[in-house]
Amino acid sequence: MINKKGTIISFVVLILALGVYLNLDKFTNVISRLINATPNVTIPESNEYAYNYSYNYVKKSVDFIPYSKQDIMDIFYSVLDNGYDTFTFYCPSEYQECLNDVEVISNNQGVITNIGNFVHPYNNFTSLKVITASLGEVTIKVEKTYTKEKIDAINTKMDQIIKENTDPNASIEDKILKIHDYIIDNTIYDMNDETANSGDAYGALFDGKAKCAGYADAMAIALDKLGVQNYKVASDEHVWNAVYVNGKWKHLDLTWDDPVVTNGGTITDTIRHKFYMIDTPTLLSYDTKEHSFDKSVYVEVNS
Protein backbone atom coordinates (compact mmCIF):
# COMPACT_ATOMS: atom_id res chain seq x y z
CA MET A 1 0.00 0.00 0.00
CA ILE A 2 1.35 3.41 -0.97
CA ASN A 3 1.87 5.84 1.93
CA LYS A 4 0.22 8.99 0.57
CA LYS A 5 1.43 11.16 3.45
CA GLY A 6 5.05 10.14 2.89
CA THR A 7 4.71 10.71 -0.85
CA ILE A 8 3.37 14.23 -0.31
CA ILE A 9 6.22 15.10 2.08
CA SER A 10 8.81 13.75 -0.36
CA PHE A 11 7.28 15.79 -3.15
CA VAL A 12 7.37 18.99 -1.09
CA VAL A 13 11.02 18.38 -0.18
CA LEU A 14 11.83 17.77 -3.85
CA ILE A 15 10.15 21.03 -4.88
CA LEU A 16 12.05 22.97 -2.17
CA ALA A 17 15.32 21.38 -3.22
CA LEU A 18 14.65 22.26 -6.84
CA GLY A 19 13.82 25.82 -5.85
CA VAL A 20 17.04 26.09 -3.91
CA TYR A 21 19.01 24.67 -6.87
CA LEU A 22 17.48 27.10 -9.34
CA ASN A 23 17.92 30.10 -6.99
CA LEU A 24 21.11 29.09 -5.24
CA ASP A 25 22.57 32.59 -5.03
CA LYS A 26 19.46 34.07 -3.51
CA PHE A 27 19.15 31.18 -1.05
CA THR A 28 22.80 31.51 -0.03
CA ASN A 29 22.40 35.26 0.51
CA VAL A 30 19.38 34.75 2.75
CA ILE A 31 21.17 32.14 4.89
CA SER A 32 24.26 34.37 5.09
CA ARG A 33 22.19 37.32 6.26
CA LEU A 34 20.51 35.17 8.90
CA ILE A 35 23.84 33.87 10.19
CA ASN A 36 25.70 37.19 10.16
CA ALA A 37 22.86 39.48 11.18
CA THR A 38 23.61 41.60 14.27
CA PRO A 39 20.87 41.01 16.88
CA ASN A 40 18.70 43.95 17.76
CA VAL A 41 19.92 45.93 20.75
CA THR A 42 17.42 46.80 23.45
CA ILE A 43 18.00 50.42 24.46
CA PRO A 44 16.30 51.25 27.79
CA GLU A 45 15.35 54.75 28.88
CA SER A 46 18.10 56.74 30.57
CA ASN A 47 17.76 57.68 34.22
CA GLU A 48 17.17 61.17 35.61
CA TYR A 49 20.89 61.89 35.97
CA ALA A 50 21.83 61.43 32.31
CA TYR A 51 23.59 64.50 30.89
CA ASN A 52 23.06 63.58 27.22
CA TYR A 53 26.01 65.70 26.09
CA SER A 54 28.51 64.83 23.39
CA TYR A 55 32.15 65.86 23.67
CA ASN A 56 35.25 65.69 21.54
CA TYR A 57 36.50 62.65 23.45
CA VAL A 58 33.22 60.72 23.67
CA LYS A 59 29.79 61.15 22.12
CA LYS A 60 26.35 59.72 22.79
CA SER A 61 25.78 56.54 20.80
CA VAL A 62 22.64 56.34 18.66
CA ASP A 63 22.34 52.68 17.71
CA PHE A 64 25.00 51.07 19.97
CA ILE A 65 26.50 49.20 17.01
CA PRO A 66 30.30 49.69 16.90
CA TYR A 67 32.46 49.84 13.79
CA SER A 68 35.58 51.33 15.40
CA LYS A 69 37.37 51.81 18.72
CA GLN A 70 35.81 55.25 19.00
CA ASP A 71 32.35 53.71 18.62
CA ILE A 72 33.15 51.30 21.47
CA MET A 73 34.28 54.19 23.68
CA ASP A 74 31.09 56.05 22.81
CA ILE A 75 29.04 53.01 23.82
CA PHE A 76 30.83 52.75 27.17
CA TYR A 77 30.21 56.47 27.73
CA SER A 78 26.54 56.18 26.76
CA VAL A 79 26.00 53.17 29.04
CA LEU A 80 27.44 55.14 31.97
CA ASP A 81 25.77 58.43 31.12
CA ASN A 82 22.37 56.75 30.76
CA GLY A 83 22.73 55.22 34.19
CA TYR A 84 22.43 51.58 33.12
CA ASP A 85 23.36 48.87 35.63
CA THR A 86 23.80 46.33 32.85
CA PHE A 87 23.76 46.59 29.07
CA THR A 88 24.42 44.22 26.17
CA PHE A 89 25.51 45.14 22.65
CA TYR A 90 26.84 43.13 19.73
CA CYS A 91 29.86 43.39 17.47
CA PRO A 92 28.91 43.25 13.77
CA SER A 93 30.56 40.50 11.75
CA GLU A 94 32.38 42.97 9.48
CA TYR A 95 34.20 44.51 12.49
CA GLN A 96 36.54 41.56 13.01
CA GLU A 97 38.70 43.20 15.69
CA CYS A 98 35.72 44.35 17.73
CA LEU A 99 35.99 41.94 20.67
CA ASN A 100 39.73 42.50 20.91
CA ASP A 101 39.21 46.28 20.90
CA VAL A 102 36.55 45.94 23.61
CA GLU A 103 39.04 44.12 25.82
CA VAL A 104 41.82 46.64 25.12
CA ILE A 105 39.56 49.56 26.07
CA SER A 106 37.93 47.92 29.09
CA ASN A 107 41.32 46.85 30.49
CA ASN A 108 42.76 50.35 30.19
CA GLN A 109 41.86 51.90 33.53
CA GLY A 110 43.01 55.34 32.42
CA VAL A 111 40.63 55.37 29.44
CA ILE A 112 37.70 54.03 31.47
CA THR A 113 38.32 56.58 34.24
CA ASN A 114 38.46 59.42 31.71
CA ILE A 115 35.15 58.30 30.20
CA GLY A 116 33.57 58.22 33.65
CA ASN A 117 34.61 61.81 34.32
CA PHE A 118 32.15 63.00 31.68
CA VAL A 119 29.07 61.59 33.43
CA HIS A 120 27.10 62.63 36.50
CA PRO A 121 28.73 61.38 39.73
CA TYR A 122 25.62 59.32 40.50
CA ASN A 123 26.07 57.43 37.21
CA ASN A 124 29.80 56.89 37.62
CA PHE A 125 31.26 53.55 38.59
CA THR A 126 33.30 51.91 41.28
CA SER A 127 33.96 48.96 39.01
CA LEU A 128 33.03 47.73 35.54
CA LYS A 129 32.72 44.09 34.55
CA VAL A 130 32.83 43.38 30.83
CA ILE A 131 31.81 39.93 29.59
CA THR A 132 32.40 38.95 25.95
CA ALA A 133 31.22 35.94 23.96
CA SER A 134 32.71 34.42 20.82
CA LEU A 135 29.71 35.35 18.65
CA GLY A 136 30.20 39.05 19.33
CA GLU A 137 28.05 39.60 22.41
CA VAL A 138 29.37 42.17 24.90
CA THR A 139 27.76 42.75 28.29
CA ILE A 140 28.75 45.65 30.54
CA LYS A 141 27.89 45.43 34.22
CA VAL A 142 28.24 48.62 36.26
CA GLU A 143 28.78 48.84 40.00
CA LYS A 144 27.80 52.40 40.87
CA THR A 145 29.79 54.65 43.20
CA TYR A 146 26.70 55.90 45.00
CA THR A 147 23.98 53.82 46.64
CA LYS A 148 20.35 54.97 46.57
CA GLU A 149 20.60 55.80 50.27
CA LYS A 150 23.60 58.05 49.70
CA ILE A 151 21.96 59.71 46.70
CA ASP A 152 18.80 60.50 48.66
CA ALA A 153 20.80 61.93 51.56
CA ILE A 154 23.10 64.01 49.34
CA ASN A 155 20.20 65.38 47.26
CA THR A 156 18.31 66.49 50.36
CA LYS A 157 21.44 68.10 51.81
CA MET A 158 22.45 69.83 48.58
CA ASP A 159 18.96 71.18 47.96
CA GLN A 160 19.05 72.68 51.43
CA ILE A 161 22.52 74.17 50.89
CA ILE A 162 21.48 75.81 47.62
CA LYS A 163 18.27 77.17 49.13
CA GLU A 164 19.98 78.63 52.20
CA ASN A 165 23.11 80.00 50.53
CA THR A 166 22.03 81.34 47.15
CA ASP A 167 19.65 84.01 45.93
CA PRO A 168 17.32 82.72 43.17
CA ASN A 169 17.71 86.06 41.40
CA ALA A 170 21.51 86.13 41.56
CA SER A 171 23.76 85.47 38.58
CA ILE A 172 24.93 81.94 37.95
CA GLU A 173 28.50 83.01 38.74
CA ASP A 174 27.38 84.23 42.17
CA LYS A 175 25.49 81.00 42.86
CA ILE A 176 28.52 78.90 41.94
CA LEU A 177 30.73 81.08 44.15
CA LYS A 178 28.40 80.64 47.13
CA ILE A 179 28.40 76.85 46.81
CA HIS A 180 32.16 76.83 46.22
CA ASP A 181 32.67 78.76 49.45
CA TYR A 182 30.16 76.69 51.43
CA ILE A 183 31.81 73.37 50.56
CA ILE A 184 35.28 74.72 51.38
CA ASP A 185 34.08 76.31 54.62
CA ASN A 186 32.52 73.05 55.79
CA THR A 187 35.10 70.54 54.52
CA ILE A 188 38.70 69.82 55.35
CA TYR A 189 41.08 67.78 53.20
CA ASP A 190 41.34 64.25 54.55
CA MET A 191 45.11 63.97 54.76
CA ASN A 192 45.16 60.76 56.81
CA ASP A 193 42.31 58.79 55.21
CA GLU A 194 40.23 59.12 58.36
CA THR A 195 36.85 58.62 56.69
CA ALA A 196 35.71 55.88 54.34
CA ASN A 197 33.62 58.41 52.41
CA SER A 198 36.39 60.89 51.65
CA GLY A 199 36.44 59.91 47.98
CA ASP A 200 32.85 60.97 47.33
CA ALA A 201 30.42 63.81 47.97
CA TYR A 202 29.02 62.20 51.11
CA GLY A 203 32.34 62.67 52.87
CA ALA A 204 32.44 66.35 51.93
CA LEU A 205 28.83 67.10 52.91
CA PHE A 206 28.29 64.88 55.96
CA ASP A 207 31.67 63.89 57.39
CA GLY A 208 33.31 67.25 56.71
CA LYS A 209 36.38 65.51 55.27
CA ALA A 210 37.16 64.68 51.65
CA LYS A 211 39.83 63.94 49.10
CA CYS A 212 39.90 65.85 45.83
CA ALA A 213 37.35 63.43 44.29
CA GLY A 214 34.94 64.19 47.13
CA TYR A 215 35.26 67.96 46.62
CA ALA A 216 34.82 67.56 42.85
CA ASP A 217 31.77 65.28 43.14
CA ALA A 218 30.04 67.59 45.61
CA MET A 219 30.59 70.56 43.30
CA ALA A 220 29.49 68.57 40.23
CA ILE A 221 26.22 67.62 41.94
CA ALA A 222 25.60 71.26 42.87
CA LEU A 223 26.40 72.43 39.33
CA ASP A 224 23.95 69.93 37.92
CA LYS A 225 21.22 71.20 40.24
CA LEU A 226 22.05 74.76 39.12
CA GLY A 227 21.70 73.71 35.48
CA VAL A 228 25.37 74.27 34.64
CA GLN A 229 27.08 71.94 32.17
CA ASN A 230 30.18 70.46 33.73
CA TYR A 231 32.52 67.49 33.88
CA LYS A 232 35.52 66.45 35.95
CA VAL A 233 39.09 66.89 34.75
CA ALA A 234 41.75 64.46 35.96
CA SER A 235 45.50 64.32 35.90
CA ASP A 236 47.57 61.40 37.18
CA GLU A 237 47.45 62.82 40.70
CA HIS A 238 44.38 65.04 40.98
CA VAL A 239 40.77 65.70 39.91
CA TRP A 240 38.76 68.93 39.74
CA ASN A 241 35.79 70.49 37.90
CA ALA A 242 35.35 72.08 34.50
CA VAL A 243 32.31 74.35 34.09
CA TYR A 244 30.66 75.89 31.05
CA VAL A 245 29.42 79.39 31.81
CA ASN A 246 28.64 82.24 29.40
CA GLY A 247 29.88 80.27 26.42
CA LYS A 248 33.28 79.42 27.89
CA TRP A 249 34.82 76.46 29.70
CA LYS A 250 36.65 77.27 32.95
CA HIS A 251 38.52 75.32 35.63
CA LEU A 252 37.16 75.19 39.17
CA ASP A 253 39.33 73.51 41.81
CA LEU A 254 37.87 73.50 45.31
CA THR A 255 40.64 71.34 46.74
CA TRP A 256 43.35 73.84 45.89
CA ASP A 257 41.15 76.74 47.01
CA ASP A 258 40.96 75.03 50.42
CA PRO A 259 44.57 74.92 51.57
CA VAL A 260 45.35 73.36 54.94
CA VAL A 261 47.60 75.70 56.92
CA THR A 262 49.50 74.58 60.00
CA ASN A 263 49.89 77.42 62.48
CA GLY A 264 51.80 76.47 65.61
CA GLY A 265 50.55 72.88 65.36
CA THR A 266 46.94 73.93 64.77
CA ILE A 267 45.36 73.04 61.45
CA THR A 268 43.12 75.77 60.10
CA ASP A 269 41.07 76.13 56.93
CA THR A 270 41.15 79.20 54.74
CA ILE A 271 39.14 80.02 51.65
CA ARG A 272 40.70 81.51 48.56
CA HIS A 273 39.62 81.93 44.96
CA LYS A 274 42.89 81.48 43.11
CA PHE A 275 41.55 78.39 41.30
CA TYR A 276 38.02 79.69 40.81
CA MET A 277 36.76 79.90 37.19
CA ILE A 278 40.15 80.23 35.50
CA ASP A 279 41.37 79.28 32.03
CA THR A 280 44.01 76.67 31.26
CA PRO A 281 47.00 79.04 30.79
CA THR A 282 46.25 80.57 34.19
CA LEU A 283 45.85 77.16 35.80
CA LEU A 284 49.14 75.88 34.47
CA SER A 285 50.92 79.10 35.43
CA TYR A 286 50.09 78.22 39.03
CA ASP A 287 50.92 74.52 38.84
CA THR A 288 52.18 72.22 36.11
CA LYS A 289 52.49 69.04 38.16
CA GLU A 290 49.19 68.00 39.71
CA HIS A 291 47.19 69.93 37.09
CA SER A 292 48.97 68.52 34.06
CA PHE A 293 45.96 66.95 32.32
CA ASP A 294 45.63 65.21 28.94
CA LYS A 295 44.52 67.94 26.55
CA SER A 296 43.46 65.37 23.94
CA VAL A 297 40.84 64.08 26.40
CA TYR A 298 39.55 67.27 28.03
CA VAL A 299 39.57 69.24 24.80
CA GLU A 300 36.80 71.72 25.60
CA VAL A 301 38.44 73.19 28.66
CA ASN A 302 41.68 73.62 26.73
CA SER A 303 40.16 75.57 23.84
C-alpha positions in Angstrom: 0.0 0.0 0.0 1.4 3.4 -1.0 1.9 5.8 1.9 0.2 9.0 0.6 1.4 11.2 3.5 5.0 10.1 2.9 4.7 10.7 -0.8 3.4 14.2 -0.3 6.2 15.1 2.1 8.8 13.7 -0.4 7.3 15.8 -3.2 7.4 19.0 -1.1 11.0 18.4 -0.2 11.8 17.8 -3.9 10.1 21.0 -4.9 12.0 23.0 -2.2 15.3 21.4 -3.2 14.6 22.3 -6.8 13.8 25.8 -5.8 17.0 26.1 -3.9 19.0 24.7 -6.9 17.5 27.1 -9.3 17.9 30.1 -7.0 21.1 29.1 -5.2 22.6 32.6 -5.0 19.5 34.1 -3.5 19.2 31.2 -1.1 22.8 31.5 0.0 22.4 35.3 0.5 19.4 34.7 2.7 21.2 32.1 4.9 24.3 34.4 5.1 22.2 37.3 6.3 20.5 35.2 8.9 23.8 33.9 10.2 25.7 37.2 10.2 22.9 39.5 11.2 23.6 41.6 14.3 20.9 41.0 16.9 18.7 43.9 17.8 19.9 45.9 20.7 17.4 46.8 23.5 18.0 50.4 24.5 16.3 51.2 27.8 15.4 54.7 28.9 18.1 56.7 30.6 17.8 57.7 34.2 17.2 61.2 35.6 20.9 61.9 36.0 21.8 61.4 32.3 23.6 64.5 30.9 23.1 63.6 27.2 26.0 65.7 26.1 28.5 64.8 23.4 32.1 65.9 23.7 35.2 65.7 21.5 36.5 62.7 23.5 33.2 60.7 23.7 29.8 61.2 22.1 26.4 59.7 22.8 25.8 56.5 20.8 22.6 56.3 18.7 22.3 52.7 17.7 25.0 51.1 20.0 26.5 49.2 17.0 30.3 49.7 16.9 32.5 49.8 13.8 35.6 51.3 15.4 37.4 51.8 18.7 35.8 55.2 19.0 32.3 53.7 18.6 33.1 51.3 21.5 34.3 54.2 23.7 31.1 56.0 22.8 29.0 53.0 23.8 30.8 52.8 27.2 30.2 56.5 27.7 26.5 56.2 26.8 26.0 53.2 29.0 27.4 55.1 32.0 25.8 58.4 31.1 22.4 56.7 30.8 22.7 55.2 34.2 22.4 51.6 33.1 23.4 48.9 35.6 23.8 46.3 32.8 23.8 46.6 29.1 24.4 44.2 26.2 25.5 45.1 22.7 26.8 43.1 19.7 29.9 43.4 17.5 28.9 43.3 13.8 30.6 40.5 11.8 32.4 43.0 9.5 34.2 44.5 12.5 36.5 41.6 13.0 38.7 43.2 15.7 35.7 44.3 17.7 36.0 41.9 20.7 39.7 42.5 20.9 39.2 46.3 20.9 36.6 45.9 23.6 39.0 44.1 25.8 41.8 46.6 25.1 39.6 49.6 26.1 37.9 47.9 29.1 41.3 46.8 30.5 42.8 50.4 30.2 41.9 51.9 33.5 43.0 55.3 32.4 40.6 55.4 29.4 37.7 54.0 31.5 38.3 56.6 34.2 38.5 59.4 31.7 35.1 58.3 30.2 33.6 58.2 33.6 34.6 61.8 34.3 32.1 63.0 31.7 29.1 61.6 33.4 27.1 62.6 36.5 28.7 61.4 39.7 25.6 59.3 40.5 26.1 57.4 37.2 29.8 56.9 37.6 31.3 53.6 38.6 33.3 51.9 41.3 34.0 49.0 39.0 33.0 47.7 35.5 32.7 44.1 34.6 32.8 43.4 30.8 31.8 39.9 29.6 32.4 38.9 25.9 31.2 35.9 24.0 32.7 34.4 20.8 29.7 35.3 18.7 30.2 39.0 19.3 28.0 39.6 22.4 29.4 42.2 24.9 27.8 42.7 28.3 28.8 45.7 30.5 27.9 45.4 34.2 28.2 48.6 36.3 28.8 48.8 40.0 27.8 52.4 40.9 29.8 54.6 43.2 26.7 55.9 45.0 24.0 53.8 46.6 20.4 55.0 46.6 20.6 55.8 50.3 23.6 58.1 49.7 22.0 59.7 46.7 18.8 60.5 48.7 20.8 61.9 51.6 23.1 64.0 49.3 20.2 65.4 47.3 18.3 66.5 50.4 21.4 68.1 51.8 22.5 69.8 48.6 19.0 71.2 48.0 19.0 72.7 51.4 22.5 74.2 50.9 21.5 75.8 47.6 18.3 77.2 49.1 20.0 78.6 52.2 23.1 80.0 50.5 22.0 81.3 47.1 19.7 84.0 45.9 17.3 82.7 43.2 17.7 86.1 41.4 21.5 86.1 41.6 23.8 85.5 38.6 24.9 81.9 37.9 28.5 83.0 38.7 27.4 84.2 42.2 25.5 81.0 42.9 28.5 78.9 41.9 30.7 81.1 44.2 28.4 80.6 47.1 28.4 76.8 46.8 32.2 76.8 46.2 32.7 78.8 49.5 30.2 76.7 51.4 31.8 73.4 50.6 35.3 74.7 51.4 34.1 76.3 54.6 32.5 73.0 55.8 35.1 70.5 54.5 38.7 69.8 55.4 41.1 67.8 53.2 41.3 64.2 54.5 45.1 64.0 54.8 45.2 60.8 56.8 42.3 58.8 55.2 40.2 59.1 58.4 36.8 58.6 56.7 35.7 55.9 54.3 33.6 58.4 52.4 36.4 60.9 51.7 36.4 59.9 48.0 32.8 61.0 47.3 30.4 63.8 48.0 29.0 62.2 51.1 32.3 62.7 52.9 32.4 66.3 51.9 28.8 67.1 52.9 28.3 64.9 56.0 31.7 63.9 57.4 33.3 67.2 56.7 36.4 65.5 55.3 37.2 64.7 51.7 39.8 63.9 49.1 39.9 65.8 45.8 37.4 63.4 44.3 34.9 64.2 47.1 35.3 68.0 46.6 34.8 67.6 42.9 31.8 65.3 43.1 30.0 67.6 45.6 30.6 70.6 43.3 29.5 68.6 40.2 26.2 67.6 41.9 25.6 71.3 42.9 26.4 72.4 39.3 23.9 69.9 37.9 21.2 71.2 40.2 22.0 74.8 39.1 21.7 73.7 35.5 25.4 74.3 34.6 27.1 71.9 32.2 30.2 70.5 33.7 32.5 67.5 33.9 35.5 66.4 35.9 39.1 66.9 34.8 41.7 64.5 36.0 45.5 64.3 35.9 47.6 61.4 37.2 47.4 62.8 40.7 44.4 65.0 41.0 40.8 65.7 39.9 38.8 68.9 39.7 35.8 70.5 37.9 35.4 72.1 34.5 32.3 74.3 34.1 30.7 75.9 31.1 29.4 79.4 31.8 28.6 82.2 29.4 29.9 80.3 26.4 33.3 79.4 27.9 34.8 76.5 29.7 36.7 77.3 32.9 38.5 75.3 35.6 37.2 75.2 39.2 39.3 73.5 41.8 37.9 73.5 45.3 40.6 71.3 46.7 43.4 73.8 45.9 41.1 76.7 47.0 41.0 75.0 50.4 44.6 74.9 51.6 45.3 73.4 54.9 47.6 75.7 56.9 49.5 74.6 60.0 49.9 77.4 62.5 51.8 76.5 65.6 50.6 72.9 65.4 46.9 73.9 64.8 45.4 73.0 61.5 43.1 75.8 60.1 41.1 76.1 56.9 41.2 79.2 54.7 39.1 80.0 51.7 40.7 81.5 48.6 39.6 81.9 45.0 42.9 81.5 43.1 41.5 78.4 41.3 38.0 79.7 40.8 36.8 79.9 37.2 40.2 80.2 35.5 41.4 79.3 32.0 44.0 76.7 31.3 47.0 79.0 30.8 46.3 80.6 34.2 45.8 77.2 35.8 49.1 75.9 34.5 50.9 79.1 35.4 50.1 78.2 39.0 50.9 74.5 38.8 52.2 72.2 36.1 52.5 69.0 38.2 49.2 68.0 39.7 47.2 69.9 37.1 49.0 68.5 34.1 46.0 66.9 32.3 45.6 65.2 28.9 44.5 67.9 26.6 43.5 65.4 23.9 40.8 64.1 26.4 39.6 67.3 28.0 39.6 69.2 24.8 36.8 71.7 25.6 38.4 73.2 28.7 41.7 73.6 26.7 40.2 75.6 23.8 
